[in-house]
Amino acid sequence: MGPCLSEAAIADFEGACGIRLPEACRLFLQTVGDGCSCAGFPLRALGDAERRDLSRPFQLEEAWVWEDDPREEAVIQEEIKTKVCQGTLELIDFGCCDGYSLIVTGACRGEVWNLSDVGAQPCCPRQDFLGWFELWLDNQEQTDYFKDYPSG
């Protein structure tokens, strides 16, 4: 685990990004630590996160597989920019355009979602940061985060 963060360090990040982190994430950063290199893939440390404006809301509330969307590519790409590519803080990058992100603004604030090159969806059952992290640590291989979203 990385070192725990002070309230001042968290507030500094929040101020730079125009947000307040969800309470579960703030609690984790203050009492457990900032990032870790456990369970196969590292949990990104807040200290390593890009300081950018996160205040514009993440606008999805349900899963969206844009790979299956029949609309024109330009329309889809614009909608991805305005609905998905804002209000998220990356937690884990698996590579190949796949990872988990904490939603920090919008209706789903506090939830962890899977964002990939083909779509976005909340973890199942919907999880806040602490619930998701516990499942990830304890049952990474057995947890079916996508059980409510069968493919094809």
Rosetta constraint file for C-alpha pairs under 8 A:
AtomPair CA 1 CA 32 HARMONIC 7.55 0.50
AtomPair CA 1 CA 33 HARMONIC 5.67 0.50
AtomPair CA 1 CA 34 HARMONIC 6.67 0.50
AtomPair CA 1 CA 35 HARMONIC 5.92 0.50
AtomPair CA 1 CA 36 HARMONIC 4.27 0.50
AtomPair CA 1 CA 37 HARMONIC 6.81 0.50
AtomPair CA 2 CA 33 HARMONIC 5.04 0.50
AtomPair CA 2 CA 34 HARMONIC 4.67 0.50
AtomPair CA 2 CA 35 HARMONIC 5.33 0.50
AtomPair CA 2 CA 36 HARMONIC 5.81 0.50
AtomPair CA 2 CA 45 HARMONIC 7.39 0.50
AtomPair CA 3 CA 32 HARMONIC 7.87 0.50
AtomPair CA 3 CA 33 HARMONIC 4.89 0.50
AtomPair CA 3 CA 34 HARMONIC 5.69 0.50
AtomPair CA 4 CA 29 HARMONIC 5.60 0.50
AtomPair CA 4 CA 30 HARMONIC 5.04 0.50
AtomPair CA 4 CA 31 HARMONIC 5.97 0.50
AtomPair CA 4 CA 32 HARMONIC 6.04 0.50
AtomPair CA 4 CA 33 HARMONIC 3.99 0.50
AtomPair CA 4 CA 34 HARMONIC 5.71 0.50
AtomPair CA 5 CA 9 HARMONIC 6.06 0.50
AtomPair CA 5 CA 10 HARMONIC 6.62 0.50
AtomPair CA 5 CA 29 HARMONIC 5.61 0.50
AtomPair CA 5 CA 30 HARMONIC 5.01 0.50
AtomPair CA 5 CA 31 HARMONIC 7.93 0.50
AtomPair CA 5 CA 33 HARMONIC 6.75 0.50
AtomPair CA 5 CA 34 HARMONIC 6.64 0.50
AtomPair CA 6 CA 10 HARMONIC 6.39 0.50
AtomPair CA 6 CA 30 HARMONIC 6.10 0.50
AtomPair CA 7 CA 11 HARMONIC 5.97 0.50
AtomPair CA 7 CA 30 HARMONIC 7.18 0.50
AtomPair CA 8 CA 12 HARMONIC 6.00 0.50
AtomPair CA 9 CA 13 HARMONIC 6.41 0.50
AtomPair CA 10 CA 14 HARMONIC 6.17 0.50
AtomPair CA 10 CA 26 HARMONIC 7.42 0.50
AtomPair CA 11 CA 15 HARMONIC 5.94 0.50
AtomPair CA 11 CA 20 HARMONIC 7.80 0.50
AtomPair CA 12 CA 16 HARMONIC 6.23 0.50
AtomPair CA 13 CA 17 HARMONIC 6.24 0.50
AtomPair CA 13 CA 51 HARMONIC 7.02 0.50
AtomPair CA 14 CA 18 HARMONIC 5.78 0.50
AtomPair CA 14 CA 19 HARMONIC 5.07 0.50
AtomPair CA 14 CA 20 HARMONIC 5.44 0.50
AtomPair CA 14 CA 21 HARMONIC 6.81 0.50
AtomPair CA 15 CA 19 HARMONIC 6.58 0.50
AtomPair CA 15 CA 20 HARMONIC 7.91 0.50
AtomPair CA 16 CA 51 HARMONIC 6.13 0.50
AtomPair CA 16 CA 52 HARMONIC 6.93 0.50
AtomPair CA 16 CA 53 HARMONIC 7.29 0.50
AtomPair CA 17 CA 51 HARMONIC 5.80 0.50
AtomPair CA 17 CA 52 HARMONIC 5.17 0.50
AtomPair CA 17 CA 53 HARMONIC 4.49 0.50
AtomPair CA 17 CA 54 HARMONIC 5.30 0.50
AtomPair CA 17 CA 55 HARMONIC 6.82 0.50
AtomPair CA 18 CA 53 HARMONIC 5.92 0.50
AtomPair CA 18 CA 54 HARMONIC 6.12 0.50
AtomPair CA 18 CA 55 HARMONIC 5.20 0.50
AtomPair CA 19 CA 54 HARMONIC 6.43 0.50
AtomPair CA 19 CA 55 HARMONIC 5.56 0.50
AtomPair CA 19 CA 104 HARMONIC 7.29 0.50
AtomPair CA 19 CA 105 HARMONIC 7.54 0.50
AtomPair CA 20 CA 104 HARMONIC 7.55 0.50
AtomPair CA 21 CA 25 HARMONIC 6.48 0.50
AtomPair CA 21 CA 26 HARMONIC 6.20 0.50
AtomPair CA 21 CA 104 HARMONIC 6.04 0.50
AtomPair CA 21 CA 110 HARMONIC 7.99 0.50
AtomPair CA 22 CA 26 HARMONIC 6.39 0.50
AtomPair CA 22 CA 104 HARMONIC 6.50 0.50
AtomPair CA 22 CA 109 HARMONIC 7.04 0.50
AtomPair CA 22 CA 110 HARMONIC 5.23 0.50
AtomPair CA 23 CA 27 HARMONIC 6.02 0.50
AtomPair CA 23 CA 110 HARMONIC 7.96 0.50
AtomPair CA 24 CA 28 HARMONIC 6.25 0.50
AtomPair CA 24 CA 110 HARMONIC 7.64 0.50
AtomPair CA 24 CA 128 HARMONIC 7.21 0.50
AtomPair CA 24 CA 129 HARMONIC 6.05 0.50
AtomPair CA 24 CA 130 HARMONIC 6.02 0.50
AtomPair CA 25 CA 29 HARMONIC 6.20 0.50
AtomPair CA 25 CA 129 HARMONIC 6.00 0.50
AtomPair CA 25 CA 130 HARMONIC 7.13 0.50
AtomPair CA 26 CA 30 HARMONIC 6.20 0.50
AtomPair CA 27 CA 31 HARMONIC 5.98 0.50
AtomPair CA 27 CA 32 HARMONIC 7.80 0.50
AtomPair CA 28 CA 32 HARMONIC 5.09 0.50
AtomPair CA 28 CA 33 HARMONIC 6.32 0.50
AtomPair CA 28 CA 34 HARMONIC 7.75 0.50
AtomPair CA 28 CA 130 HARMONIC 7.54 0.50
AtomPair CA 29 CA 33 HARMONIC 4.84 0.50
AtomPair CA 29 CA 34 HARMONIC 5.19 0.50
AtomPair CA 34 CA 44 HARMONIC 7.91 0.50
AtomPair CA 34 CA 45 HARMONIC 4.97 0.50
AtomPair CA 34 CA 46 HARMONIC 6.14 0.50
AtomPair CA 34 CA 47 HARMONIC 7.42 0.50
AtomPair CA 35 CA 42 HARMONIC 7.20 0.50
AtomPair CA 35 CA 43 HARMONIC 4.91 0.50
AtomPair CA 35 CA 44 HARMONIC 5.12 0.50
AtomPair CA 35 CA 45 HARMONIC 3.91 0.50
AtomPair CA 35 CA 46 HARMONIC 6.94 0.50
AtomPair CA 36 CA 42 HARMONIC 5.63 0.50
AtomPair CA 36 CA 43 HARMONIC 5.12 0.50
AtomPair CA 36 CA 44 HARMONIC 7.09 0.50
AtomPair CA 36 CA 45 HARMONIC 7.20 0.50
AtomPair CA 37 CA 41 HARMONIC 6.49 0.50
AtomPair CA 37 CA 42 HARMONIC 4.20 0.50
AtomPair CA 37 CA 43 HARMONIC 6.27 0.50
AtomPair CA 38 CA 42 HARMONIC 6.06 0.50
AtomPair CA 38 CA 43 HARMONIC 7.61 0.50
AtomPair CA 38 CA 137 HARMONIC 7.80 0.50
AtomPair CA 39 CA 136 HARMONIC 7.60 0.50
AtomPair CA 39 CA 137 HARMONIC 6.08 0.50
AtomPair CA 39 CA 140 HARMONIC 7.52 0.50
AtomPair CA 41 CA 92 HARMONIC 6.91 0.50
AtomPair CA 41 CA 93 HARMONIC 7.78 0.50
AtomPair CA 41 CA 94 HARMONIC 7.07 0.50
AtomPair CA 42 CA 92 HARMONIC 6.45 0.50
AtomPair CA 43 CA 91 HARMONIC 5.57 0.50
AtomPair CA 43 CA 92 HARMONIC 5.32 0.50
AtomPair CA 44 CA 48 HARMONIC 6.80 0.50
AtomPair CA 44 CA 49 HARMONIC 7.29 0.50
AtomPair CA 44 CA 90 HARMONIC 7.24 0.50
AtomPair CA 44 CA 91 HARMONIC 5.12 0.50
AtomPair CA 44 CA 92 HARMONIC 5.90 0.50
AtomPair CA 45 CA 49 HARMONIC 6.65 0.50
AtomPair CA 45 CA 91 HARMONIC 7.87 0.50
AtomPair CA 49 CA 89 HARMONIC 7.73 0.50
AtomPair CA 49 CA 90 HARMONIC 7.77 0.50
AtomPair CA 54 CA 86 HARMONIC 6.05 0.50
AtomPair CA 54 CA 87 HARMONIC 4.64 0.50
AtomPair CA 54 CA 88 HARMONIC 6.81 0.50
AtomPair CA 54 CA 104 HARMONIC 7.42 0.50
AtomPair CA 54 CA 105 HARMONIC 7.44 0.50
AtomPair CA 55 CA 86 HARMONIC 7.70 0.50
AtomPair CA 55 CA 87 HARMONIC 6.03 0.50
AtomPair CA 55 CA 105 HARMONIC 6.46 0.50
AtomPair CA 56 CA 86 HARMONIC 5.90 0.50
AtomPair CA 56 CA 87 HARMONIC 5.71 0.50
AtomPair CA 56 CA 105 HARMONIC 6.93 0.50
AtomPair CA 56 CA 106 HARMONIC 7.98 0.50
AtomPair CA 57 CA 83 HARMONIC 7.74 0.50
AtomPair CA 57 CA 86 HARMONIC 6.21 0.50
AtomPair CA 57 CA 87 HARMONIC 5.03 0.50
AtomPair CA 57 CA 104 HARMONIC 7.88 0.50
AtomPair CA 57 CA 105 HARMONIC 4.68 0.50
AtomPair CA 57 CA 106 HARMONIC 4.42 0.50
AtomPair CA 58 CA 83 HARMONIC 5.64 0.50
AtomPair CA 58 CA 84 HARMONIC 5.64 0.50
AtomPair CA 58 CA 85 HARMONIC 7.24 0.50
AtomPair CA 58 CA 86 HARMONIC 5.35 0.50
AtomPair CA 58 CA 87 HARMONIC 4.71 0.50
AtomPair CA 58 CA 88 HARMONIC 6.81 0.50
AtomPair CA 58 CA 103 HARMONIC 6.91 0.50
AtomPair CA 58 CA 104 HARMONIC 7.76 0.50
AtomPair CA 58 CA 105 HARMONIC 5.78 0.50
AtomPair CA 58 CA 106 HARMONIC 5.07 0.50
AtomPair CA 58 CA 107 HARMONIC 7.65 0.50
AtomPair CA 58 CA 108 HARMONIC 7.67 0.50
AtomPair CA 59 CA 82 HARMONIC 7.69 0.50
AtomPair CA 59 CA 83 HARMONIC 4.59 0.50
AtomPair CA 59 CA 84 HARMONIC 6.48 0.50
AtomPair CA 59 CA 106 HARMONIC 6.05 0.50
AtomPair CA 59 CA 107 HARMONIC 7.21 0.50
AtomPair CA 60 CA 64 HARMONIC 7.85 0.50
AtomPair CA 60 CA 83 HARMONIC 6.14 0.50
AtomPair CA 60 CA 84 HARMONIC 6.78 0.50
AtomPair CA 60 CA 107 HARMONIC 7.92 0.50
AtomPair CA 60 CA 108 HARMONIC 7.67 0.50
AtomPair CA 61 CA 107 HARMONIC 6.77 0.50
AtomPair CA 61 CA 108 HARMONIC 6.26 0.50
AtomPair CA 62 CA 121 HARMONIC 6.61 0.50
AtomPair CA 62 CA 122 HARMONIC 7.30 0.50
AtomPair CA 63 CA 119 HARMONIC 7.51 0.50
AtomPair CA 63 CA 120 HARMONIC 5.62 0.50
AtomPair CA 63 CA 121 HARMONIC 4.11 0.50
AtomPair CA 63 CA 122 HARMONIC 6.59 0.50
AtomPair CA 63 CA 149 HARMONIC 7.87 0.50
AtomPair CA 64 CA 119 HARMONIC 5.50 0.50
AtomPair CA 64 CA 120 HARMONIC 5.46 0.50
AtomPair CA 64 CA 121 HARMONIC 6.43 0.50
AtomPair CA 65 CA 69 HARMONIC 6.79 0.50
AtomPair CA 65 CA 118 HARMONIC 5.83 0.50
AtomPair CA 65 CA 119 HARMONIC 4.04 0.50
AtomPair CA 65 CA 120 HARMONIC 6.37 0.50
AtomPair CA 66 CA 76 HARMONIC 6.96 0.50
AtomPair CA 66 CA 118 HARMONIC 5.81 0.50
AtomPair CA 66 CA 119 HARMONIC 5.31 0.50
AtomPair CA 67 CA 118 HARMONIC 4.93 0.50
AtomPair CA 67 CA 119 HARMONIC 6.68 0.50
AtomPair CA 69 CA 76 HARMONIC 7.68 0.50
AtomPair CA 71 CA 75 HARMONIC 6.74 0.50
AtomPair CA 71 CA 76 HARMONIC 6.66 0.50
AtomPair CA 72 CA 76 HARMONIC 6.42 0.50
AtomPair CA 73 CA 77 HARMONIC 6.06 0.50
AtomPair CA 74 CA 78 HARMONIC 6.23 0.50
AtomPair CA 75 CA 79 HARMONIC 6.25 0.50
AtomPair CA 76 CA 80 HARMONIC 6.14 0.50
AtomPair CA 77 CA 81 HARMONIC 6.35 0.50
AtomPair CA 78 CA 82 HARMONIC 6.39 0.50
AtomPair CA 79 CA 83 HARMONIC 5.72 0.50
AtomPair CA 79 CA 84 HARMONIC 7.66 0.50
AtomPair CA 80 CA 84 HARMONIC 5.07 0.50
AtomPair CA 80 CA 85 HARMONIC 6.29 0.50
AtomPair CA 81 CA 85 HARMONIC 4.99 0.50
AtomPair CA 81 CA 86 HARMONIC 7.34 0.50
AtomPair CA 82 CA 86 HARMONIC 7.03 0.50
AtomPair CA 84 CA 88 HARMONIC 7.99 0.50
AtomPair CA 84 CA 120 HARMONIC 7.82 0.50
AtomPair CA 87 CA 103 HARMONIC 5.98 0.50
AtomPair CA 87 CA 104 HARMONIC 5.33 0.50
AtomPair CA 87 CA 105 HARMONIC 4.98 0.50
AtomPair CA 87 CA 106 HARMONIC 7.24 0.50
AtomPair CA 88 CA 101 HARMONIC 5.92 0.50
AtomPair CA 88 CA 102 HARMONIC 5.59 0.50
AtomPair CA 88 CA 103 HARMONIC 4.61 0.50
AtomPair CA 88 CA 104 HARMONIC 5.62 0.50
AtomPair CA 88 CA 105 HARMONIC 7.36 0.50
AtomPair CA 89 CA 101 HARMONIC 5.31 0.50
AtomPair CA 89 CA 102 HARMONIC 5.11 0.50
AtomPair CA 89 CA 103 HARMONIC 6.47 0.50
AtomPair CA 89 CA 104 HARMONIC 6.86 0.50
AtomPair CA 90 CA 99 HARMONIC 7.40 0.50
AtomPair CA 90 CA 100 HARMONIC 6.15 0.50
AtomPair CA 90 CA 101 HARMONIC 4.17 0.50
AtomPair CA 90 CA 102 HARMONIC 6.28 0.50
AtomPair CA 91 CA 99 HARMONIC 7.43 0.50
AtomPair CA 91 CA 100 HARMONIC 5.51 0.50
AtomPair CA 91 CA 101 HARMONIC 5.05 0.50
AtomPair CA 91 CA 102 HARMONIC 6.55 0.50
AtomPair CA 92 CA 99 HARMONIC 5.26 0.50
AtomPair CA 92 CA 100 HARMONIC 5.22 0.50
AtomPair CA 92 CA 101 HARMONIC 6.98 0.50
AtomPair CA 93 CA 97 HARMONIC 7.66 0.50
AtomPair CA 93 CA 98 HARMONIC 6.21 0.50
AtomPair CA 93 CA 99 HARMONIC 4.44 0.50
AtomPair CA 93 CA 100 HARMONIC 6.80 0.50
AtomPair CA 94 CA 98 HARMONIC 5.46 0.50
AtomPair CA 94 CA 99 HARMONIC 5.26 0.50
AtomPair CA 95 CA 99 HARMONIC 7.26 0.50
AtomPair CA 96 CA 117 HARMONIC 7.94 0.50
AtomPair CA 97 CA 115 HARMONIC 7.78 0.50
AtomPair CA 97 CA 116 HARMONIC 5.11 0.50
AtomPair CA 97 CA 117 HARMONIC 5.25 0.50
AtomPair CA 98 CA 114 HARMONIC 7.27 0.50
AtomPair CA 98 CA 115 HARMONIC 5.92 0.50
AtomPair CA 98 CA 116 HARMONIC 4.23 0.50
AtomPair CA 98 CA 117 HARMONIC 6.71 0.50
AtomPair CA 99 CA 114 HARMONIC 5.72 0.50
AtomPair CA 99 CA 115 HARMONIC 5.65 0.50
AtomPair CA 99 CA 116 HARMONIC 6.43 0.50
AtomPair CA 100 CA 112 HARMONIC 6.54 0.50
AtomPair CA 100 CA 113 HARMONIC 5.61 0.50
AtomPair CA 100 CA 114 HARMONIC 4.54 0.50
AtomPair CA 100 CA 115 HARMONIC 6.09 0.50
AtomPair CA 101 CA 112 HARMONIC 5.57 0.50
AtomPair CA 101 CA 113 HARMONIC 5.42 0.50
AtomPair CA 101 CA 114 HARMONIC 6.37 0.50
AtomPair CA 101 CA 115 HARMONIC 6.91 0.50
AtomPair CA 102 CA 109 HARMONIC 7.81 0.50
AtomPair CA 102 CA 110 HARMONIC 6.42 0.50
AtomPair CA 102 CA 111 HARMONIC 5.95 0.50
AtomPair CA 102 CA 112 HARMONIC 4.56 0.50
AtomPair CA 102 CA 113 HARMONIC 6.47 0.50
AtomPair CA 102 CA 129 HARMONIC 6.99 0.50
AtomPair CA 103 CA 108 HARMONIC 6.39 0.50
AtomPair CA 103 CA 109 HARMONIC 4.89 0.50
AtomPair CA 103 CA 110 HARMONIC 5.48 0.50
AtomPair CA 103 CA 111 HARMONIC 5.59 0.50
AtomPair CA 103 CA 112 HARMONIC 6.14 0.50
AtomPair CA 103 CA 113 HARMONIC 7.17 0.50
AtomPair CA 104 CA 108 HARMONIC 7.99 0.50
AtomPair CA 104 CA 109 HARMONIC 4.88 0.50
AtomPair CA 104 CA 110 HARMONIC 5.97 0.50
AtomPair CA 105 CA 109 HARMONIC 4.93 0.50
AtomPair CA 105 CA 110 HARMONIC 7.95 0.50
AtomPair CA 110 CA 128 HARMONIC 5.31 0.50
AtomPair CA 110 CA 129 HARMONIC 6.54 0.50
AtomPair CA 111 CA 122 HARMONIC 7.16 0.50
AtomPair CA 111 CA 123 HARMONIC 7.98 0.50
AtomPair CA 111 CA 126 HARMONIC 6.69 0.50
AtomPair CA 111 CA 127 HARMONIC 5.42 0.50
AtomPair CA 111 CA 128 HARMONIC 4.40 0.50
AtomPair CA 111 CA 129 HARMONIC 6.33 0.50
AtomPair CA 112 CA 122 HARMONIC 6.18 0.50
AtomPair CA 112 CA 123 HARMONIC 6.20 0.50
AtomPair CA 112 CA 126 HARMONIC 7.50 0.50
AtomPair CA 112 CA 127 HARMONIC 6.02 0.50
AtomPair CA 112 CA 128 HARMONIC 5.98 0.50
AtomPair CA 112 CA 129 HARMONIC 6.12 0.50
AtomPair CA 112 CA 132 HARMONIC 6.87 0.50
AtomPair CA 113 CA 120 HARMONIC 6.87 0.50
AtomPair CA 113 CA 121 HARMONIC 5.49 0.50
AtomPair CA 113 CA 122 HARMONIC 4.09 0.50
AtomPair CA 113 CA 123 HARMONIC 5.43 0.50
AtomPair CA 114 CA 120 HARMONIC 5.67 0.50
AtomPair CA 114 CA 121 HARMONIC 5.44 0.50
AtomPair CA 114 CA 122 HARMONIC 6.10 0.50
AtomPair CA 114 CA 123 HARMONIC 6.58 0.50
AtomPair CA 115 CA 119 HARMONIC 6.21 0.50
AtomPair CA 115 CA 120 HARMONIC 4.53 0.50
AtomPair CA 115 CA 121 HARMONIC 6.76 0.50
AtomPair CA 116 CA 120 HARMONIC 6.24 0.50
AtomPair CA 122 CA 126 HARMONIC 5.96 0.50
AtomPair CA 122 CA 127 HARMONIC 7.83 0.50
AtomPair CA 123 CA 127 HARMONIC 6.21 0.50
AtomPair CA 123 CA 132 HARMONIC 7.83 0.50
AtomPair CA 123 CA 145 HARMONIC 4.92 0.50
AtomPair CA 123 CA 146 HARMONIC 6.27 0.50
AtomPair CA 124 CA 144 HARMONIC 7.29 0.50
AtomPair CA 124 CA 145 HARMONIC 4.66 0.50
AtomPair CA 124 CA 146 HARMONIC 5.67 0.50
AtomPair CA 124 CA 147 HARMONIC 6.39 0.50
AtomPair CA 124 CA 148 HARMONIC 6.38 0.50
AtomPair CA 125 CA 145 HARMONIC 7.02 0.50
AtomPair CA 125 CA 148 HARMONIC 7.83 0.50
AtomPair CA 127 CA 131 HARMONIC 5.41 0.50
AtomPair CA 127 CA 132 HARMONIC 5.30 0.50
AtomPair CA 128 CA 132 HARMONIC 6.04 0.50
AtomPair CA 129 CA 133 HARMONIC 6.01 0.50
AtomPair CA 130 CA 134 HARMONIC 6.11 0.50
AtomPair CA 131 CA 135 HARMONIC 6.32 0.50
AtomPair CA 132 CA 136 HARMONIC 6.04 0.50
AtomPair CA 133 CA 137 HARMONIC 6.10 0.50
AtomPair CA 134 CA 138 HARMONIC 5.95 0.50
AtomPair CA 135 CA 139 HARMONIC 5.35 0.50
AtomPair CA 135 CA 140 HARMONIC 6.44 0.50
AtomPair CA 135 CA 143 HARMONIC 6.91 0.50
AtomPair CA 136 CA 140 HARMONIC 4.54 0.50
AtomPair CA 136 CA 143 HARMONIC 7.61 0.50
AtomPair CA 139 CA 143 HARMONIC 5.54 0.50
AtomPair CA 146 CA 150 HARMONIC 6.85 0.50
